[in-house]
């Protein structure tokens, strides 16, 4: 997965795992739907987007899961980000989507609106080990459709050597406003014309979402149909 394709949601990088309607528990060998706690043989299909490192780590996690639940076999389907969503959309429309799939926050509403995900509130899934605020990331209109698999903080790094070359003072232990950041970038470029103060992250919606939240706003209206104004912010 390239940096440009790392989808971030509300300034937080998350991985959501969602289940499809009527398929969350998989299909038993006799063709009937069964709980994973059953001793009957159960097969579930799990799809996710990946890179070599994530593939290896996910395979190891699935191996541990199958060891704990020997009656459950997980069929793994994975591919790079490019092509993942077109495949998922085609399979969901045909009613042949995987039992469990990695979901991105930017498209969660779309799948929920089309009734293509199971309401996990109707199941016995245990999310008590997760922070409530984290669990809420998979909530749509009061119903839980996905469980966050990971949460990361948005971070930026700096180049001390370039700052020293530009003669620019920067203390990473201090808090800086967005205006401070803009002035810092301008000063660096003025001192070093061949150097830009920051990378162009225009493709990355997380930074815009973070800026909006810092100003008491949000990127989209509550119904998700339009850009939000400050008085629409939650």
C-alpha positions in Angstrom: 0.0 0.0 0.0 1.5 3.3 -1.0 1.5 6.4 1.2 -1.0 8.0 -1.2 -3.4 5.1 -0.7 -3.3 5.0 3.1 -6.9 6.1 3.8 -7.2 8.1 7.0 -10.5 8.9 8.7 -11.0 11.9 11.0 -7.2 12.4 11.4 -6.9 8.8 12.7 -5.7 5.9 10.7 -7.9 2.9 11.4 -8.6 -0.6 10.2 -12.2 -1.7 10.4 -13.3 -5.3 10.3 -17.0 -5.7 9.2 -19.2 -8.7 8.6 -21.7 -9.2 5.8 -25.5 -9.7 6.6 -26.4 -13.3 7.4 -22.8 -14.4 6.9 -20.9 -13.2 10.0 -20.7 -16.7 11.4 -19.7 -18.5 8.2 -21.2 -21.6 6.6 -20.9 -25.0 8.1 -19.8 -28.0 6.1 -23.5 -29.1 5.9 -24.5 -25.7 4.4 -26.2 -24.3 7.5 -25.2 -21.2 9.3 -23.6 -21.9 12.7 -22.0 -20.0 15.6 -18.2 -20.2 15.8 -18.7 -21.6 19.3 -20.3 -24.7 17.7 -18.1 -27.8 17.4 -19.3 -28.3 13.8 -16.8 -27.5 11.1 -17.2 -23.9 10.0 -15.5 -22.0 7.2 -15.4 -18.2 7.0 -13.9 -16.1 4.3 -11.8 -13.0 5.3 -10.7 -10.4 2.8 -8.4 -7.5 3.4 -6.1 -5.1 1.5 -2.5 -5.6 2.2 1.3 -5.4 1.6 3.8 -8.2 2.2 4.4 -7.2 5.8 0.8 -7.0 6.7 0.0 -10.2 4.9 2.6 -12.1 7.0 1.3 -10.6 10.3 -2.3 -11.2 9.4 -1.6 -14.8 8.4 0.1 -15.3 11.8 -3.0 -13.8 13.6 -5.3 -16.1 11.7 -3.2 -19.1 12.5 -3.5 -18.2 16.3 -7.3 -17.8 15.8 -7.6 -21.2 14.2 -5.5 -22.8 16.9 -7.9 -21.4 19.5 -11.0 -22.3 17.5 -10.0 -25.6 15.7 -13.4 -26.1 14.3 -13.2 -22.8 12.3 -11.2 -22.6 9.1 -10.5 -19.1 7.6 -10.2 -18.8 3.9 -7.9 -15.8 3.2 -8.4 -13.4 0.3 -6.1 -10.4 0.0 -4.8 -7.9 -2.5 -3.2 -4.4 -2.7 -5.5 -1.4 -2.2 -5.7 -0.9 -5.9 -8.5 -3.2 -7.1 -9.7 -4.2 -3.6 -12.8 -2.0 -3.5 -14.0 -2.8 -7.1 -13.8 -6.5 -6.2 -15.6 -6.0 -2.9 -18.3 -3.9 -4.6 -18.9 -6.5 -7.3 -19.1 -9.3 -4.8 -21.4 -7.4 -2.4 -23.7 -6.5 -5.3 -23.8 -10.2 -6.3 -24.5 -11.4 -2.8 -21.2 -13.3 -2.7 -19.1 -10.9 -0.4 -16.7 -12.4 2.2 -18.0 -13.2 5.6 -15.5 -10.8 7.1 -13.9 -7.9 5.3 -11.6 -5.1 6.1 -13.5 -1.9 5.8 -12.4 1.7 5.4 -14.2 4.5 7.3 -14.6 6.5 4.1 -16.9 3.9 2.6 -18.5 2.5 5.7 -21.7 4.5 5.2 -22.0 3.4 1.6 -22.1 -0.3 2.6 -24.5 0.4 5.5 -26.9 2.3 3.3 -27.1 -0.6 0.9 -27.8 -3.0 3.8 -24.6 -4.9 3.0 -23.2 -5.1 6.5 -24.5 -6.9 9.6 -25.5 -4.9 12.7 -23.0 -6.4 15.2 -25.2 -5.2 18.0 -27.5 -8.2 17.2 -24.6 -10.6 17.8 -22.6 -11.7 20.8 -19.4 -10.0 19.6 -17.4 -8.8 22.6 -15.9 -5.3 22.3 -15.4 -4.8 26.1 -11.7 -5.0 25.7 -11.7 -1.9 23.5 -12.0 1.8 24.5 -15.5 3.0 24.0 -14.4 5.9 21.9 -12.5 3.5 19.6 -15.6 1.2 19.2 -17.7 4.2 18.2 -15.6 4.6 15.1 -17.6 1.6 13.7 -20.9 3.1 14.7 -23.4 4.4 12.1 -26.6 5.9 13.2 -26.4 4.2 16.6 -25.7 0.7 15.3 -22.3 -1.0 15.3 -21.3 -2.2 11.8 -17.5 -2.6 12.2 -14.9 -3.2 14.9 -11.7 -1.2 14.7 -8.7 -3.5 14.3 -6.1 -0.8 14.8 -5.8 2.9 15.7 -2.8 5.1 14.9 -2.1 8.7 15.7 -1.4 11.1 12.8 2.2 12.3 13.1 4.7 14.5 11.2 8.5 14.3 11.2 11.1 17.0 10.6 14.6 17.2 9.2 16.9 18.8 11.8 19.8 19.1 9.2 17.6 21.2 6.8 16.3 23.4 9.6 19.9 24.1 10.7 21.0 24.8 7.2 18.1 27.3 6.9 18.9 28.9 10.2 15.4 28.3 11.4 14.7 27.7 15.1 12.3 24.9 15.9 11.5 23.3 19.2 9.6 20.0 18.8 8.6 20.1 22.5 6.5 23.2 22.0 2.9 23.5 20.7 2.5 25.2 17.3 -0.6 26.6 15.7 -1.4 26.1 12.0 -0.4 29.7 11.4 3.0 29.0 13.1 3.4 26.0 10.8 2.6 28.1 7.7 5.1 30.8 8.7 7.8 28.1 9.4 7.3 26.6 6.0 7.5 30.0 4.3 10.7 30.9 6.2 12.4 27.6 5.2 11.5 28.1 1.5 12.8 31.7 1.6 16.1 30.7 3.1 16.4 27.6 0.9 14.6 28.3 -2.4 15.1 24.7 -3.6 13.5 23.3 -0.5 9.7 23.4 0.3 8.7 23.7 3.9 6.5 20.6 3.8 5.4 17.8 1.5 2.2 18.3 -0.5 -0.5 16.3 1.4 -3.4 17.6 -0.6 -4.5 14.1 -1.5 -4.6 13.2 2.2 -8.0 14.1 3.6 -6.9 13.4 7.2 -4.9 16.6 7.5 -7.8 18.7 6.3 -10.1 16.8 8.7 -7.6 17.5 11.5 -7.4 21.2 10.6 -11.2 21.4 10.6 -11.5 19.7 14.0 -8.9 22.1 15.4 -11.2 24.9 14.4 -14.4 23.3 15.8 -15.6 22.2 12.4 -16.0 18.9 10.5 -15.5 18.0 6.9 -19.0 16.8 6.1 -22.5 17.4 7.3 -24.1 14.9 9.6 -25.9 13.3 6.7 -22.7 13.0 4.7 -24.2 14.6 1.7 -22.4 17.9 1.7 -19.4 19.8 3.0 -20.1 21.0 6.5 -20.1 24.6 7.7 -18.9 25.5 11.2 -22.4 25.6 12.5 -22.9 22.0 11.3 -20.1 20.8 13.5 -21.0 18.3 16.2 
